Amino acid sequence: EAAYQAGFVDVKIISEPTAAALAYGLGITGTKHVFVFDLGGGTFDTSILKIDNGNIDVLCTVGDNNLGGNDIDNLMILYCLSELCRMSGLENTCDDNLSKTRDDKTLPKNVIELCKKLGFEHNSSTFSLIKDACKSTKKDLSRNEKSFIVLGNEIRNGIKCEIRNGVNIQHKEKPIRLPLSRKKFNLMIEPIVNRCISIVKNALSDANLKPNDIDEIVMVGGCIRTPIICEKVREIFNGKTLCTSINPDQVVAEGAAIRAAMYAGVDYEMLKDVLMMDVLPTSIGLEAADGMFIPLLKRLSKIPCKVTKSFKTFEDNQPGV
């Protein structure tokens, strides 16, 4: 409805994993199973597609709406704040594990507590600059084995305590440089990587497939630039080559454009016989009067689908349902 109000006509919906497969031309010919690994900033999704000479059938979709690159950023911020506390001689009693305090709407509590110890708020410009510095280092570690989290004078001025380098107070005009190696970074994000791998295994189990049954692995989302993530995915699939040649931030958009070309009637012989069948990633239902969830359309049901179910009123003379 929103698309129609915006002036679009004949709107069609395509799932992201299907679009990613189309971008690599995997939905055109042949028979194969395609695994789509999509790790973005805030969510993680995996899908397994069965492709049979242009017919694309989504076998399963498994993911975590609270897992993504933001968690990696928060771990780096936590490391940075912990180091600043150590250099300031402040006691750090916060847990290093984000999973125990993870909230999908706010920062982890231990990050907020460390900000207060250092004398600034988590919604301040100082914190924003620290976050940007951590993101920059994360990108640098995707290319290099060693890097530094560089905290400039603006950040230093926002910290309400003295930063010491060893036993001496560090010169206020010098930026703070916190060394971080890729090896240490990999250990830091190991819990996140393990959660991703667990979801990959769950997806294979739901589809009743083994790693050797997968013919192609499509990598989507900016976080796949982190080397350790690709390494672990490659290990699961016994060293198979990953599809990473297309910009992971644009691969879904490219696939959607190909699908739009099909609907627009572009004279492209390769695309004319492509048929896509999707599934529901989660169950859809309603809440009964006793608070119980009653599924109507179950997870992994083929789309389109419909169901009819009769319900009785909960009490006599009930005015509505």
Protein Blocks (a to p, Z undefined) as FASTA:
>chain_A
ZZmmnopahiacddfklmmmmmnopmmgocdddddddddfkbccddddddeehiacdfbd
cddfkbcfklmmmmmmmmmmmmmmmmnopacfbdfbfklmgcfkbccfklmmmmmmnopa
fkbmklmmmmmmmmmmmmmmmmbmbdcddddfklmmmpccdcdehjaccdfkbccddddd
fklmmmmmmmmmmmmmmmmmmmmmmnopafklpmbdcdedjklmpmklmmmmmmmnnopa
cdfkbcfklmmmmmmmmmmmmmnopacfklmmgccddddfbdcddddfkopacdfbdghi
acddddddddddfbehiabZZ
